[in-house]
Amino acid sequence: MKNSFTEYLIKNGWKEINAMTFQQEESQKAEIFFSSSNQIEVYIDSKLIIEKYLLNLEDLKEVLNEI
C-alpha cells in the first residue's frame, strides 16, 4: 500500500523489504514498520526505539532525524 509516507521513504533511500516494512539502504540497521497506515515503529539493530502515530509528513521527517 503506497501513501505519501512510504513514497517519501523510497525517494529518500529506504527500501521496502516486506509489505509496509522499510530498511535503510545505507546501513541496513534501521527498519521502519507500519502497523497501520499512520502508526509506525522504528527499530535499530532489532531494538524498538520509536513508536509514533504520524499526522503528516513533517512527523515522519522528525522521526527520520532522530535515527
N, C-alpha and C positions, 0 to 999 in steps of 0.2 A: 504494500500500500504506500503510494507516494504522497507526500504532502510537503508543505513549504519547509518543514524541519528536516525531513530526510533529503530533500533536494539540496538544501544548504549544506548538509554534511557531505554529500557526494561531491559537490562543487569545491569543497574545501579539504579534500584529501582523505576522506573516510570511505571505506569500502564496506558494502553490505555483504556480510558473511552468512547470514541466515535471515529469515523473514523478520524484519524490524530489529535486527542486531547489526551494529556497525563497529568496525575496528579501524583504529588509526593506522593508516598505511605506513607511516614513518617508523613508529616504534613497535606496533602490534602489541603493546602492553595495555593500551587503553581501549575499552569497549563501552559502547552505549547501547542499552537495551530499552526499547519502547514497550512498556507493559500495556499501554493503550496509546491512542494517537497523540496524546499530550503528556502522559506520565512517563518519565524516563528514570533509568538507573544507570549510574556510571561506575564502572569497575576499572581498577588499576591493578595489574598483576592478580586478577581474580578476586580482589577485595572490593566490596561495595564502599564507595567513598561519597557518593552524592545520590540522593533521591529528590526529584523535583517535578512539580506539575508546571508545564510550560504554558504560559498565557499568550506569548508572542515570540517572534524571532529573537528579540532582544534578550529574553530569558535564556534561550539556547546559547547565544553568544556569551552571556555571563558564565554559564556552566563551562563552556569550552575554555574560557580564560582561566578558570580555576584548575584545570587539568595540568 
